[in-house]
Amino acid sequence: MSPTKKNMGDHTINPEDVNIEESWKQLLWEEFSKPYFKQVKDFLVKEKKDGKVLYPPGSLIFNAFVKTPVDKVKVVIIGQDPYHNPGQAMGLCFSVPKGIAIPASLKNIYKEMHNDIGFSPPDHGDLTAWAEQGVFLLNAMLTVEKNKAGSHRKIGWQVFTNAVIEKLSATKKGLVFLLWGNFAKSKKVLIDEMKHYVLESVHPSPLAGNAFQGCQHFSKTNQLLVQQGLDPIDWSLEKIKE
């Protein structure tokens, strides 16, 4: 039976009150019911009351979950925290809205895709079309303070997103996890490699030089999906819904 407000107490949140896609709400019910999750919410509420500007906007904090319901997840890309400059963060790792300059890491992702699968880079960095096909674009931290990279790394988000990864690993089979950079690679311990596929590379950031180039993760991901009888991902980004 799902918890109710009456029997939950003051230190927890009623999962029914969490604004997240229903399949994720059911999978993560226990996490929403834990005290740490209320502490995260209380922290964010206080920061806003204190005049802090947080990204992404509240309506987009769980955007990755909205765009990719549990039963649609086929591929998981793990980022760190949201972009911290105005207008960039949209709740999907590595993605920025149309009209916003394409970040350097995403430009390198596009470069590798061009070399790997003949991808023609678009003039935008909106990866919504991937998410809608089953690419779960998860940041380990779901919020950040304006102009302060990593500012919310210790407020409890990683407890939550680690649980997300673990529950996906436990309940799904044959997912392709793309772990780019040492931070993402540190999440490998949460994944059952007997059930899932893990592809690792350096981070696509220019700080890593050109080492991301040549990983061929996009063609390899589609090969793994097709082997399982699943539709490959159309990486083209031409079908973004307006």
N, C-alpha and C positions, 0 to 999 in steps of 0.2 A: 504493500500500500504506500502511496506517495505521502510524504510528510505534510502536515498542515500547519498553518500559522499558529494554531493553538498549542501544538506540542513541540514547537521548534525552539522557542526561547529568544532572548534579545541579541544573542551573539551570532546568529545565523540568518540567512536570507531564505525566504520561501522560493524554491526553484520556479514556481509558477510565475513569479514576478520578474524573472530574467528574460529580457527581450532577445531571444535567440531562436533560430529555426528549430522546429519541433523535434525532428529526429535527433539533433544534437542535445536538446534539452533532456530527452529521455536517456541518451547514452551517458550524459554528464550529470545526471540528477544528484548523485552523491557529492560531487564536487561543489555544486552550488549550495548544498546544504551544510558545508563545512565552514567553521569560523573564519578561516583565512580568506575565503571569498568575500565575506562581508567586510573584512578589513581592507581588501583591495577597493571595494566600492566606497567605503567610508573615506579612504585616502583621496580618491578621485573627487568626491563631493567636496571635501575640505579644500583641496587645491583650487578648485573652481571658485569656491566662496572667497578664497584668498586672492583672487584675481589672476591666477595662473592661466595661461593659454595652453590647452592640451590638444594633442593630435592622436589619431584622427578625430573628427567630430563624433559625438556620442552615438549617433545613428549608424556609424560605420565601424565601430569597435569590433563588432562580430560579423563584418561583411564577408570574410572568408567562409564562415559557417553558413551564412545565408545563401551565398552563391553556389556552394558545394555541399548539399545535404549528405548525410552519412552514407546512404546507399549509392551515391554517385561517385564517391571517392575512388580514384584509380591510381593517382600519382600524388605524392606529397613533397612539396618543396618547403624547406624550413629556413626562414630568415631570422634576424636578431630582433631589432626593434623598429618601429615605424620611422619613416623619414620625419625629420624634425623641423623642416622649413615650411613656411606657409603654403598651403594649397597642394602639398605633395601626398601626404598620407591618405590612403583610401581603404585601409583594412585588408589589403592583399599584399603580401611580401613582394618586393621588387617593383610593384606596380605604382604608376602615378596616373591621375586623370588626364584625359585629352586636354590639350592646350597648355600643359605643364612640360617644361623642358625634360627630355629623357635623361635620367641620371646615368652617371658614368658606368656603374656596374651593369645596368640594363643594356647600355650600348655594347658592352662586351658580351653579354648574353646573346644579343642580336647578331653580333659578329660571328660567334661560334655556331649559331643556328644557320647562318648563311653558308658557312664552310661545311657544316655537317649535312644539312638537308636542302640546301638551295633556297633557304628562307630569304624573302625580300623584305627588309625592315620597313615598317610603316613609319609615318611621321608622328607617332604618338607612343606613349608608354603604358597604355591601359591594357592590362592582362585579363580583363573580365572574361573574355572569350575562352581563355584557358580554364578559368574557374568553373565556367558553366559546362565544360566538358568533363569535369572530374579531376582537375588539377587543384588540389587543396593548398592554397598559398598562405601558409601559417607563419606568422611572426611569433617568436618565443615570448616577446613582450608585446602586449596589445595596445599600449599607449606610451606616450612620451611627452615631455614638456617642450614647448617651443624653444628651438635653438639650443637644446641641451640633450645631445645624443646620450642614450643609455641611462637617462635620468630615472626611469621606472624599473630598472633591472632588479631591484631588491624589494619591491612592494608586494610580491606574491604571484605575479603573473606566471613565472616559470613553474611554480607548483601546479598551476592550472594547465598550462600548455604541455608540460611533461605528462600529466594525466591524460590529456587529449591523445598524445602520441601512443601512450601505453594502451589506452582503450581501443584505438584504431588497430593497433597491432594484435590485440587479443581477440577482437570481434570480426576482423576482416581477414582475407587471405589474398595473397598475390599482389599486394600493393607494391608500387615502385617508389622508393624513397630516394630523393636526390639531395645529398648532403654536400653543400658547397662551403668550404672553409672549416677551420678547426672548431668554431663554435657549433656549427651544424653537425659536424662529425661526432661531437661529444654526446649527441642525442642517440647515437647508435645503440647504446646500452639499453634503451627503452624499446627497441625493436626486436621481434623474434625473427631472426634471419633464417630460421627453418621454414617459415611461412611466407616471407616477403623478400623482395629484392632490394638491395642497397647499392646505389652507385655513388661513389665519392670523388670529389675533386677539390682543388683549391678554390678559394672564393673568386668570383668574377670581378672583384674590385681591381681597379688599375694598380692599387698598392701591391697586388700579387704579380705584377708584370703581365706577361702573356701566358702564364701557366694554365689558365682555364681553357685556353684554346686547344682544341684537339681532344677534349674529353668525350665528344660524340654522345652526350647524354640524351639528346633528343631522338636520334635514330635508335639508340639502344633501348630507350624507354618504349618506343613504339614496337620494337621487335618483341620485347617481353610481354606487352599487352596482346599482341597478335597471337603469340604462342599460347596464350590462355583463352583464345577465342573472343577477345574483347576488341572493340573498335579502337584504332590508334587515335592519338590526339592530333587534331588539325592545328598545328602551331602557327598557322598563317596570320592570325589576328585580323582577318578580313570580315569576320562575322559578328563583331561586337554589337550587341543590342543597344539601341539608343534609348 
